[in-house]
Amino acid sequence: MYFCINLVMTGLEGKLGKKHFKYLNKVCLYLSKMALFEVEIMTTYDYATIACANLYVAFKIIEQVEH
C-alpha cells in the first residue's frame, strides 16, 4: 500500500479531480496486487520502485483512456 501514501502525499487529488483520482487509485491498487503475486518482482525490486512503476503505468493507462 506504499502507493496510497504516495498518492495522498503528492496532492494529486486536487490536481486531477475527484473522478480521475478515484480511477487512478483503482488502477494502482489493481497493478500493485498483480505485482504482489509475482514472486520474482517482489524479490528483485524494493517497494518504492514497484510503487513508482505502478504510478507510471497507471498514468499511461489513464492517458490512453482519455484520448
C-alpha positions, 0 to 999 in steps of 0.5 A: 500500500506504499502507493496510497501514501504516495498518492495522498502525499503528492496532492494529486487529488486536487490536481486531477479531480475527484473522478480521475483520482478515484480511477487512478487509485483503482488502477494502482491498487489493481497493478500493485496486487498483480505485482504482489503475486509475482514472486520474482518482482517482489524479490528483485525490486524494493517497494518504492520502485514497484510503487513508482512503476505502478504510478507510471503505468497507471498514468499511461493507462489513464492517458490512453483512456482519455484520448 
